[in-house]
């Protein structure tokens, strides 16, 4: 299944066949990814990229769906419905972009498609995003779609310049 977001953005289900492209995107973007994505240092070749993908696809989280972001016919990152809590009608979304896709409103356009899908097809009423306090780009993205700051939780991510908290943003949606 493919989801055409725009003429330059297509989402496809993430699979281990994306491993080489994912590894190359991480290599291209390592300096930026290392600031916010603790897994970046573990993706060092095609095999470790396969492991990264496999762990996500087999997370065991209810409702989890992982997608390769193709931007202008090149691998541009990953978008995920990380989990769905059906009891509370909530979900958590996550994403990362390679340098070749950054600055093009890719995630904003993906969210314009994902939010109505989650509200109407999955009966989600609240979408959560977890962002490091210093990740201004991600915070701008989630605020642009209407998410509001809810709380802070202890940061357990292994990233440089470790800050004490992750910020949780929530977007209330209606079907």
N, CA and C atoms as an extended XYZ file, in Angstrom:
525
Properties=species:S:1:pos:R:3:atomname:S:1:resname:S:1:resid:I:1 pbc="F F F"
N         0.840       -1.179        0.000 N   UNK     1
C         0.000        0.000        0.000 CA  UNK     1
C         0.885        1.242        0.000 C   UNK     1
N         0.561        2.190       -0.833 N   UNK     2
C         1.248        3.467       -0.865 CA  UNK     2
C         0.251        4.566       -0.565 C   UNK     2
N         0.727        5.625        0.065 N   UNK     3
C        -0.102        6.798        0.290 CA  UNK     3
C         0.600        7.973       -0.360 C   UNK     3
N        -0.016        8.499       -1.402 N   UNK     4
C         0.546        9.672       -2.061 CA  UNK     4
C         0.100       10.904       -1.301 C   UNK     4
N         1.049       11.549       -0.639 N   UNK     5
C         0.776       12.734        0.162 CA  UNK     5
C         0.744       13.964       -0.745 C   UNK     5
N         1.669       14.026       -1.681 N   UNK     6
C         1.751       15.125       -2.646 CA  UNK     6
C         2.509       14.608       -3.865 C   UNK     6
N         2.739       15.474       -4.817 N   UNK     7
C         3.476       15.046       -6.007 CA  UNK     7
C         4.917       14.670       -5.684 C   UNK     7
N         5.434       15.137       -4.544 N   UNK     8
C         6.822       14.824       -4.191 CA  UNK     8
C         6.973       13.961       -2.941 C   UNK     8
N         5.857       13.617       -2.277 N   UNK     9
C         5.926       12.846       -1.030 CA  UNK     9
C         5.024       11.625       -1.128 C   UNK     9
N         5.625       10.450       -0.925 N   UNK    10
C         4.883        9.193       -0.925 CA  UNK    10
C         5.311        8.388        0.303 C   UNK    10
N         4.334        7.839        1.018 N   UNK    11
C         4.609        6.945        2.138 CA  UNK    11
C         4.396        5.514        1.678 C   UNK    11
N         5.335        4.643        2.030 N   UNK    12
C         5.190        3.217        1.769 CA  UNK    12
C         5.475        2.483        3.080 C   UNK    12
N         4.842        1.337        3.290 N   UNK    13
C         5.128        0.590        4.515 CA  UNK    13
C         6.635        0.308        4.630 C   UNK    13
N         7.185        0.600        5.773 N   UNK    14
C         8.601        0.364        6.021 CA  UNK    14
C         8.862       -1.136        6.021 C   UNK    14
N         9.921       -1.556        5.354 N   UNK    15
C        10.308       -2.969        5.353 CA  UNK    15
C        11.832       -3.055        5.331 C   UNK    15
N        12.330       -4.246        5.605 N   UNK    16
C        13.788       -4.415        5.608 CA  UNK    16
C        14.381       -4.182        4.231 C   UNK    16
N        13.565       -4.171        3.190 N   UNK    17
C        14.093       -3.831        1.861 CA  UNK    17
C        14.547       -2.372        1.772 C   UNK    17
N        14.156       -1.562        2.747 N   UNK    18
C        14.581       -0.159        2.803 CA  UNK    18
C        15.924        0.015        3.523 C   UNK    18
N        16.525       -1.055        3.994 N   UNK    19
C        17.694       -0.952        4.870 CA  UNK    19
C        18.845       -0.154        4.269 C   UNK    19
N        19.220       -0.434        3.043 N   UNK    20
C        20.345        0.277        2.448 CA  UNK    20
C        20.029        1.764        2.287 C   UNK    20
N        18.829        2.076        1.817 N   UNK    21
C        18.430        3.476        1.671 CA  UNK    21
C        18.394        4.182        3.024 C   UNK    21
N        17.882        3.492        4.034 N   UNK    22
C        17.823        4.070        5.373 CA  UNK    22
C        19.229        4.337        5.885 C   UNK    22
N        20.108        3.364        5.732 N   UNK    23
C        21.497        3.558        6.176 CA  UNK    23
C        22.115        4.763        5.467 C   UNK    23
N        21.931        4.869        4.151 N   UNK    24
C        22.501        5.993        3.404 CA  UNK    24
C        21.918        7.331        3.867 C   UNK    24
N        20.625        7.360        4.194 N   UNK    25
C        19.996        8.579        4.702 CA  UNK    25
C        20.560        8.959        6.067 C   UNK    25
N        20.785        7.958        6.907 N   UNK    26
C        21.383        8.230        8.220 CA  UNK    26
C        22.797        8.767        8.049 C   UNK    26
N        23.575        8.157        7.173 N   UNK    27
C        24.943        8.641        6.915 CA  UNK    27
C        24.924       10.089        6.452 C   UNK    27
N        24.042       10.422        5.530 N   UNK    28
C        23.916       11.768        4.998 CA  UNK    28
C        23.554       12.771        6.100 C   UNK    28
N        22.800       12.313        7.085 N   UNK    29
C        22.180       13.198        8.071 CA  UNK    29
C        22.680       12.986        9.487 C   UNK    29
N        23.751       12.256        9.649 N   UNK    30
C        24.200       11.844       10.980 CA  UNK    30
C        24.382       13.017       11.940 C   UNK    30
N        24.958       14.119       11.486 N   UNK    31
C        25.176       15.257       12.387 CA  UNK    31
C        23.875       15.777       12.969 C   UNK    31
N        22.846       15.916       12.147 N   UNK    32
C        21.552       16.396       12.646 CA  UNK    32
C        20.829       15.336       13.471 C   UNK    32
N        20.812       14.097       12.987 N   UNK    33
C        20.099       13.038       13.710 CA  UNK    33
C        20.698       12.781       15.089 C   UNK    33
N        22.002       12.891       15.209 N   UNK    34
C        22.656       12.574       16.488 CA  UNK    34
C        22.227       13.509       17.613 C   UNK    34
N        21.715       14.667       17.264 N   UNK    35
C        21.280       15.619       18.292 CA  UNK    35
C        20.010       15.176       19.013 C   UNK    35
N        19.157       14.399       18.317 N   UNK    36
C        17.841       14.093       18.869 CA  UNK    36
C        17.450       12.623       18.829 C   UNK    36
N        18.153       11.824       18.053 N   UNK    37
C        17.759       10.433       17.847 CA  UNK    37
C        18.835        9.487       18.390 C   UNK    37
N        18.615        8.919       19.566 N   UNK    38
C        19.655        8.102       20.188 CA  UNK    38
C        20.006        6.843       19.407 C   UNK    38
N        19.116        6.370       18.557 N   UNK    39
C        19.369        5.164       17.774 CA  UNK    39
C        20.372        5.408       16.654 C   UNK    39
N        20.616        6.664       16.302 N   UNK    40
C        21.474        7.018       15.167 CA  UNK    40
C        22.834        6.342       15.244 C   UNK    40
N        23.415        6.280       16.423 N   UNK    41
C        24.771        5.708       16.545 CA  UNK    41
C        24.800        4.197       16.344 C   UNK    41
N        23.639        3.546       16.389 N   UNK    42
C        23.607        2.094       16.188 CA  UNK    42
C        23.411        1.705       14.722 C   UNK    42
N        23.088        2.667       13.867 N   UNK    43
C        22.890        2.381       12.436 CA  UNK    43
C        24.210        2.685       11.728 C   UNK    43
N        25.024        1.627       11.551 N   UNK    44
C        26.377        1.818       11.021 CA  UNK    44
C        26.625        1.103        9.694 C   UNK    44
N        25.640        0.300        9.263 N   UNK    45
C        25.758       -0.416        7.991 CA  UNK    45
C        24.373       -0.956        7.626 C   UNK    45
N        24.285       -1.653        6.498 N   UNK    46
C        22.997       -2.158        6.043 CA  UNK    46
C        22.393       -3.129        7.054 C   UNK    46
N        23.204       -3.984        7.639 N   UNK    47
C        22.697       -4.970        8.594 CA  UNK    47
C        22.102       -4.298        9.838 C   UNK    47
N        22.780       -3.292       10.344 N   UNK    48
C        22.246       -2.604       11.527 CA  UNK    48
C        20.999       -1.789       11.164 C   UNK    48
N        20.917       -1.323        9.924 N   UNK    49
C        19.698       -0.648        9.468 CA  UNK    49
C        18.540       -1.646        9.411 C   UNK    49
N        18.820       -2.861        8.973 N   UNK    50
C        17.790       -3.913        8.988 CA  UNK    50
C        17.315       -4.164       10.411 C   UNK    50
N        18.246       -4.198       11.351 N   UNK    51
C        17.896       -4.409       12.754 CA  UNK    51
C        17.022       -3.267       13.272 C   UNK    51
N        17.385       -2.019       12.929 N   UNK    52
C        16.584       -0.852       13.306 CA  UNK    52
C        15.146       -1.034       12.813 C   UNK    52
N        15.012       -1.404       11.546 N   UNK    53
C        13.683       -1.582       10.954 CA  UNK    53
C        12.943       -2.731       11.622 C   UNK    53
N        13.610       -3.861       11.788 N   UNK    54
C        12.987       -5.034       12.389 CA  UNK    54
C        12.459       -4.744       13.797 C   UNK    54
N        13.240       -4.028       14.593 N   UNK    55
C        12.803       -3.707       15.965 CA  UNK    55
C        11.532       -2.864       15.954 C   UNK    55
N        11.424       -1.969       15.004 N   UNK    56
C        10.232       -1.139       14.940 CA  UNK    56
C         9.028       -1.925       14.425 C   UNK    56
N         9.237       -2.696       13.397 N   UNK    57
C         8.128       -3.461       12.834 CA  UNK    57
C         7.612       -4.522       13.798 C   UNK    57
N         8.463       -4.980       14.693 N   UNK    58
C         8.090       -6.018       15.657 CA  UNK    58
C         8.087       -5.490       17.088 C   UNK    58
N         7.680       -4.237       17.261 N   UNK    59
C         7.685       -3.611       18.590 CA  UNK    59
C         6.651       -4.221       19.524 C   UNK    59
N         5.616       -4.826       18.957 N   UNK    60
C         4.552       -5.373       19.799 CA  UNK    60
C         3.569       -4.321       20.278 C   UNK    60
N         3.763       -3.077       19.880 N   UNK    61
C         2.857       -2.005       20.302 CA  UNK    61
C         1.567       -2.082       19.492 C   UNK    61
N         0.455       -1.978       20.176 N   UNK    62
C        -0.840       -2.039       19.516 CA  UNK    62
C        -0.978       -0.917       18.488 C   UNK    62
N        -1.416       -1.267       17.293 N   UNK    63
C        -1.697       -0.285       16.259 CA  UNK    63
C        -0.480        0.328       15.589 C   UNK    63
N         0.723       -0.135       15.936 N   UNK    64
C         1.940        0.461       15.374 CA  UNK    64
C         2.002        0.238       13.869 C   UNK    64
N         2.322        1.305       13.145 N   UNK    65
C         2.531        1.256       11.704 CA  UNK    65
C         3.722        2.151       11.387 C   UNK    65
N         4.639        1.646       10.589 N   UNK    66
C         5.868        2.370       10.256 CA  UNK    66
C         5.946        2.550        8.749 C   UNK    66
N         6.339        3.741        8.320 N   UNK    67
C         6.362        4.076        6.908 CA  UNK    67
C         7.694        4.692        6.505 C   UNK    67
N         8.136        4.336        5.300 N   UNK    68
C         9.262        5.028        4.671 CA  UNK    68
C         8.687        6.276        4.014 C   UNK    68
N         9.364        7.388        4.223 N   UNK    69
C         8.989        8.628        3.554 CA  UNK    69
C         9.858        8.744        2.311 C   UNK    69
N         9.223        8.779        1.171 N   UNK    70
C         9.936        9.007       -0.077 CA  UNK    70
C         9.692       10.448       -0.484 C   UNK    70
N        10.772       11.207       -0.604 N   UNK    71
C        10.681       12.610       -0.976 CA  UNK    71
C        11.442       12.808       -2.280 C   UNK    71
N        10.728       13.248       -3.292 N   UNK    72
C        11.307       13.436       -4.627 CA  UNK    72
C        12.032       12.164       -5.088 C   UNK    72
N        11.348       11.035       -4.889 N   UNK    73
C        11.826        9.711       -5.326 CA  UNK    73
C        13.087        9.242       -4.618 C   UNK    73
N        13.377        9.798       -3.436 N   UNK    74
C        14.506        9.334       -2.625 CA  UNK    74
C        14.011        9.071       -1.209 C   UNK    74
N        14.659        8.116       -0.548 N   UNK    75
C        14.328        7.835        0.848 CA  UNK    75
C        14.593        9.110        1.646 C   UNK    75
N        13.574        9.571        2.385 N   UNK    76
C        13.707       10.830        3.104 CA  UNK    76
C        13.492       10.744        4.596 C   UNK    76
N        13.213        9.540        5.121 N   UNK    77
C        13.009        9.409        6.554 CA  UNK    77
C        11.947        8.386        6.885 C   UNK    77
N        11.484        8.450        8.126 N   UNK    78
C        10.506        7.485        8.637 CA  UNK    78
C         9.403        8.246        9.360 C   UNK    78
N         8.174        7.798        9.143 N   UNK    79
C         7.010        8.311        9.854 CA  UNK    79
C         6.338        7.121       10.519 C   UNK    79
N         5.863        7.315       11.753 N   UNK    80
C         5.277        6.183       12.471 CA  UNK    80
C         4.065        6.557       13.292 C   UNK    80
N         3.105        5.657       13.263 N   UNK    81
C         2.104        5.584       14.315 CA  UNK    81
C         2.753        4.622       15.300 C   UNK    81
N         3.346        5.152       16.361 N   UNK    82
C         4.152        4.325       17.257 CA  UNK    82
C         3.300        3.381       18.090 C   UNK    82
N         2.104        3.835       18.430 N   UNK    83
C         1.189        2.989       19.194 CA  UNK    83
C        -0.186        3.633       19.194 C   UNK    83
N        -1.187        2.805       19.446 N   UNK    84
C        -2.562        3.272       19.615 CA  UNK    84
C        -3.096        2.667       20.906 C   UNK    84
N        -3.646        3.514       21.753 N   UNK    85
C        -4.303        3.046       22.966 CA  UNK    85
C        -5.803        3.148       22.725 C   UNK    85
N        -6.428        2.030       22.391 N   UNK    86
C        -7.853        2.017       22.040 CA  UNK    86
C        -8.737        2.362       23.250 C   UNK    86
N        -8.278        2.038       24.471 N   UNK    87
C        -9.075        2.347       25.662 CA  UNK    87
C        -9.264        3.844       25.852 C   UNK    87
N        -8.265        4.631       25.465 N   UNK    88
C        -8.323        6.073       25.652 CA  UNK    88
C        -8.421        6.833       24.327 C   UNK    88
N        -8.499        6.111       23.221 N   UNK    89
C        -8.572        6.713       21.878 CA  UNK    89
C        -7.419        7.681       21.619 C   UNK    89
N        -6.223        7.243       22.015 N   UNK    90
C        -5.033        8.073       21.830 CA  UNK    90
C        -3.996        7.304       21.015 C   UNK    90
N        -3.080        8.063       20.445 N   UNK    91
C        -1.952        7.439       19.771 CA  UNK    91
C        -0.742        8.354       19.906 C   UNK    91
N         0.424        7.775       19.639 N   UNK    92
C         1.653        8.563       19.601 CA  UNK    92
C         2.232        8.461       18.201 C   UNK    92
N         2.613        9.599       17.654 N   UNK    93
C         3.252        9.642       16.352 CA  UNK    93
C         4.723        9.987       16.524 C   UNK    93
N         5.538        9.527       15.597 N   UNK    94
C         6.962        9.845       15.594 CA  UNK    94
C         7.458        9.939       14.171 C   UNK    94
N         8.586       10.605       13.997 N   UNK    95
C         9.136       10.784       12.663 CA  UNK    95
C        10.574       11.261       12.750 C   UNK    95
N        11.287       11.073       11.666 N   UNK    96
C        12.583       11.713       11.474 CA  UNK    96
C        12.795       11.901        9.983 C   UNK    96
N        13.542       12.931        9.648 N   UNK    97
C        13.830       13.236        8.248 CA  UNK    97
C        15.322       13.277        8.009 C   UNK    97
N        15.710       12.848        6.820 N   UNK    98
C        17.102       12.998        6.404 CA  UNK    98
C        17.300       14.426        5.897 C   UNK    98
N        18.547       14.818        5.799 N   UNK    99
C        18.850       16.186        5.398 CA  UNK    99
C        18.271       16.543        4.032 C   UNK    99
N        18.151       15.557        3.124 N   UNK   100
C        17.624       15.861        1.798 CA  UNK   100
C        16.139       16.211        1.815 C   UNK   100
N        15.433       15.923        2.898 N   UNK   101
C        14.002       16.211        2.978 CA  UNK   101
C        13.682       17.355        3.941 C   UNK   101
N        14.604       17.709        4.785 N   UNK   102
C        14.348       18.758        5.780 CA  UNK   102
C        14.090       20.102        5.108 C   UNK   102
N        13.246       20.917        5.750 N   UNK   103
C        12.985       22.265        5.268 CA  UNK   103
C        12.000       22.344        4.121 C   UNK   103
N        11.258       21.270        3.879 N   UNK   104
C        10.310       21.238        2.764 CA  UNK   104
C         8.877       20.974        3.215 C   UNK   104
N         8.579       21.173        4.474 N   UNK   105
C         7.247       20.926        5.053 CA  UNK   105
C         6.760       19.503        4.813 C   UNK   105
N         7.694       18.564        4.772 N   UNK   106
C         7.333       17.161        4.528 CA  UNK   106
C         6.437       16.638        5.642 C   UNK   106
N         6.861       16.771        6.878 N   UNK   107
C         6.073       16.221        7.991 CA  UNK   107
C         4.750       16.962        8.122 C   UNK   107
N         4.741       18.253        7.912 N   UNK   108
C         3.482       18.997        7.943 CA  UNK   108
C         2.484       18.447        6.945 C   UNK   108
N         2.946       18.147        5.738 N   UNK   109
C         2.065       17.582        4.719 CA  UNK   109
C         1.635       16.153        5.073 C   UNK   109
N         2.540       15.374        5.643 N   UNK   110
C         2.181       14.019        6.073 CA  UNK   110
C         1.103       14.096        7.155 C   UNK   110
N         1.268       15.012        8.102 N   UNK   111
C         0.283       15.135        9.181 CA  UNK   111
C        -1.074       15.606        8.660 C   UNK   111
N        -1.084       16.429        7.624 N   UNK   112
C        -2.357       16.861        7.036 CA  UNK   112
C        -3.161       15.670        6.536 C   UNK   112
N        -2.497       14.587        6.161 N   UNK   113
C        -3.174       13.355        5.734 CA  UNK   113
C        -3.399       12.392        6.890 C   UNK   113
N        -2.427       12.290        7.776 N   UNK   114
C        -2.497       11.308        8.860 CA  UNK   114
C        -3.536       11.670        9.915 C   UNK   114
N        -3.650       12.940       10.264 N   UNK   115
C        -4.573       13.340       11.334 CA  UNK   115
C        -6.019       12.988       10.981 C   UNK   115
N        -6.531       13.348        9.799 N   UNK   116
C        -7.917       12.935        9.479 CA  UNK   116
C        -8.090       11.416        9.429 C   UNK   116
N        -7.081       10.706        8.920 N   UNK   117
C        -7.140        9.244        8.892 CA  UNK   117
C        -7.275        8.697       10.310 C   UNK   117
N        -6.449        9.192       11.217 N   UNK   118
C        -6.495        8.697       12.595 CA  UNK   118
C        -7.823        9.029       13.268 C   UNK   118
N        -8.335       10.223       13.019 N   UNK   119
C        -9.606       10.622       13.625 CA  UNK   119
C       -10.773        9.830       13.041 C   UNK   119
N       -10.833        9.732       11.726 N   UNK   120
C       -12.007        9.148       11.066 CA  UNK   120
C       -11.973        7.632       10.943 C   UNK   120
N       -10.813        7.069       10.705 N   UNK   121
C       -10.720        5.617       10.463 CA  UNK   121
C       -10.282        4.827       11.697 C   UNK   121
N        -9.537        5.482       12.573 N   UNK   122
C        -9.036        4.787       13.765 CA  UNK   122
C        -9.723        5.264       15.053 C   UNK   122
N       -10.636        6.222       14.933 N   UNK   123
C       -11.373        6.765       16.090 CA  UNK   123
C       -10.456        7.327       17.172 C   UNK   123
N        -9.395        7.973       16.746 N   UNK   124
C        -8.460        8.607       17.685 CA  UNK   124
C        -8.971        9.993       18.024 C   UNK   124
N        -8.911       10.351       19.305 N   UNK   125
C        -9.336       11.695       19.712 CA  UNK   125
C        -8.159       12.553       20.180 C   UNK   125
N        -7.041       11.915       20.555 N   UNK   126
C        -5.861       12.668       20.981 CA  UNK   126
C        -4.617       12.031       20.375 C   UNK   126
N        -3.812       12.873       19.729 N   UNK   127
C        -2.546       12.437       19.155 CA  UNK   127
C        -1.431       13.066       19.965 C   UNK   127
N        -0.491       12.243       20.424 N   UNK   128
C         0.639       12.734       21.215 CA  UNK   128
C         1.916       12.745       20.399 C   UNK   128
N         2.760       13.726       20.712 N   UNK   129
C         4.099       13.849       20.156 CA  UNK   129
C         5.047       14.055       21.329 C   UNK   129
N         6.175       13.372       21.334 N   UNK   130
C         7.184       13.538       22.376 CA  UNK   130
C         8.405       14.186       21.729 C   UNK   130
N         8.802       15.355       22.222 N   UNK   131
C         9.914       16.117       21.635 CA  UNK   131
C        10.893       16.529       22.717 C   UNK   131
N        12.177       16.416       22.416 N   UNK   132
C        13.165       16.978       23.326 CA  UNK   132
C        12.968       18.488       23.394 C   UNK   132
N        13.218       19.058       24.558 N   UNK   133
C        13.017       20.494       24.749 CA  UNK   133
C        13.768       21.341       23.726 C   UNK   133
N        14.939       20.892       23.309 N   UNK   134
C        15.749       21.684       22.386 CA  UNK   134
C        15.424       21.439       20.912 C   UNK   134
N        14.512       20.522       20.619 N   UNK   135
C        14.201       20.211       19.226 CA  UNK   135
C        13.162       21.204       18.697 C   UNK   135
N        13.644       22.416       18.448 N   UNK   136
C        12.760       23.508       18.037 CA  UNK   136
C        12.018       23.194       16.745 C   UNK   136
N        12.653       22.517       15.796 N   UNK   137
C        11.997       22.207       14.523 CA  UNK   137
C        10.790       21.299       14.747 C   UNK   137
N        10.945       20.244       15.534 N   UNK   138
C         9.820       19.348       15.800 CA  UNK   138
C         8.722       20.050       16.581 C   UNK   138
N         9.104       20.871       17.512 N   UNK   139
C         8.102       21.601       18.294 CA  UNK   139
C         7.311       22.538       17.385 C   UNK   139
N         7.981       23.234       16.469 N   UNK   140
C         7.270       24.105       15.517 CA  UNK   140
C         6.281       23.305       14.665 C   UNK   140
N         6.702       22.120       14.220 N   UNK   141
C         5.835       21.281       13.386 CA  UNK   141
C         4.567       20.909       14.145 C   UNK   141
N         4.722       20.415       15.373 N   UNK   142
C         3.534       19.949       16.099 CA  UNK   142
C         2.652       21.114       16.529 C   UNK   142
N         3.256       22.246       16.845 N   UNK   143
C         2.450       23.424       17.182 CA  UNK   143
C         1.708       23.937       15.949 C   UNK   143
N         2.333       23.842       14.774 N   UNK   144
C         1.700       24.290       13.533 CA  UNK   144
C         0.422       23.494       13.236 C   UNK   144
N         0.405       22.206       13.600 N   UNK   145
C        -0.817       21.414       13.367 CA  UNK   145
C        -1.825       21.571       14.499 C   UNK   145
N        -1.479       22.348       15.524 N   UNK   146
C        -2.414       22.627       16.602 CA  UNK   146
C        -2.161       21.901       17.901 C   UNK   146
N        -1.091       21.137       17.991 N   UNK   147
C        -0.784       20.433       19.249 CA  UNK   147
C        -0.383       21.444       20.320 C   UNK   147
N        -0.761       21.152       21.533 N   UNK   148
C        -0.482       22.025       22.679 CA  UNK   148
C         0.405       21.300       23.681 C   UNK   148
N         1.301       22.059       24.298 N   UNK   149
C         2.160       21.504       25.341 CA  UNK   149
C         1.295       20.979       26.474 C   UNK   149
N         1.594       19.749       26.935 N   UNK   150
C         0.836       19.133       28.023 CA  UNK   150
C         1.660       18.973       29.285 C   UNK   150
N         2.868       18.411       29.129 N   UNK   151
C         3.674       18.130       30.320 CA  UNK   151
C         5.095       17.787       29.900 C   UNK   151
N         5.917       17.595       30.894 N   UNK   152
C         7.283       17.136       30.677 CA  UNK   152
C         7.464       15.822       31.421 C   UNK   152
N         8.273       14.947       30.820 N   UNK   153
C         8.642       13.704       31.484 CA  UNK   153
C        10.166       13.613       31.475 C   UNK   153
N        10.706       12.788       32.350 N   UNK   154
C        12.154       12.632       32.430 CA  UNK   154
C        12.703       12.123       31.106 C   UNK   154
N        13.793       12.701       30.673 N   UNK   155
C        14.457       12.293       29.442 CA  UNK   155
C        15.378       11.121       29.734 C   UNK   155
N        15.109        9.997       29.092 N   UNK   156
C        15.982        8.830       29.249 CA  UNK   156
C        16.748        8.551       27.959 C   UNK   156
N        16.641        9.458       26.973 N   UNK   157
C        17.321        9.269       25.700 CA  UNK   157
C        18.809        9.552       25.833 C   UNK   157
N        19.610        8.755       25.184 N   UNK   158
C        21.057        8.923       25.204 CA  UNK   158
C        21.471        9.799       24.020 C   UNK   158
N        21.409       11.118       24.226 N   UNK   159
C        21.772       12.076       23.189 CA  UNK   159
C        22.764       13.077       23.766 C   UNK   159
N        23.561       13.738       22.890 N   UNK   160
C        24.494       14.754       23.376 CA  UNK   160
C        23.729       15.905       24.026 C   UNK   160
N        24.425       16.640       24.846 N   UNK   161
C        23.828       17.817       25.495 CA  UNK   161
C        22.501       17.443       26.144 C   UNK   161
N        22.534       16.347       26.876 N   UNK   162
C        21.314       15.775       27.440 CA  UNK   162
C        20.575       16.798       28.298 C   UNK   162
N        19.366       17.040       27.891 N   UNK   163
C        18.504       17.929       28.647 CA  UNK   163
C        17.630       17.085       29.567 C   UNK   163
N        17.098       17.679       30.612 N   UNK   164
C        16.398       16.869       31.606 CA  UNK   164
C        15.026       16.348       31.185 C   UNK   164
N        14.398       16.939       30.172 N   UNK   165
C        13.007       16.578       29.925 CA  UNK   165
C        12.667       16.375       28.458 C   UNK   165
N        11.690       15.505       28.265 N   UNK   166
C        10.979       15.388       26.999 CA  UNK   166
C         9.666       16.129       27.175 C   UNK   166
N         9.266       16.885       26.194 N   UNK   167
C         7.995       17.583       26.242 CA  UNK   167
C         6.940       16.751       25.528 C   UNK   167
N         5.781       16.664       26.129 N   UNK   168
C         4.667       15.953       25.508 CA  UNK   168
C         3.686       17.006       25.003 C   UNK   168
N         3.391       16.909       23.714 N   UNK   169
C         2.407       17.767       23.068 CA  UNK   169
C         1.218       16.905       22.676 C   UNK   169
N         0.025       17.458       22.793 N   UNK   170
C        -1.172       16.699       22.443 CA  UNK   170
C        -2.029       17.505       21.466 C   UNK   170
N        -2.548       16.804       20.490 N   UNK   171
C        -3.451       17.390       19.507 CA  UNK   171
C        -4.805       16.713       19.669 C   UNK   171
N        -5.812       17.478       20.025 N   UNK   172
C        -7.162       16.933       20.133 CA  UNK   172
C        -7.802       16.993       18.753 C   UNK   172
N        -8.352       15.863       18.311 N   UNK   173
C        -8.955       15.785       16.983 CA  UNK   173
C       -10.382       15.270       17.108 C   UNK   173
N       -11.195       15.596       16.103 N   UNK   174
C       -12.568       15.128       16.083 CA  UNK   174
C       -12.852       14.444       14.760 C   UNK   174
N       -13.613       13.372       14.851 N   UNK   175
C       -14.011       12.647       13.625 CA  UNK   175
C       -15.052       13.430       12.866 C   UNK   175
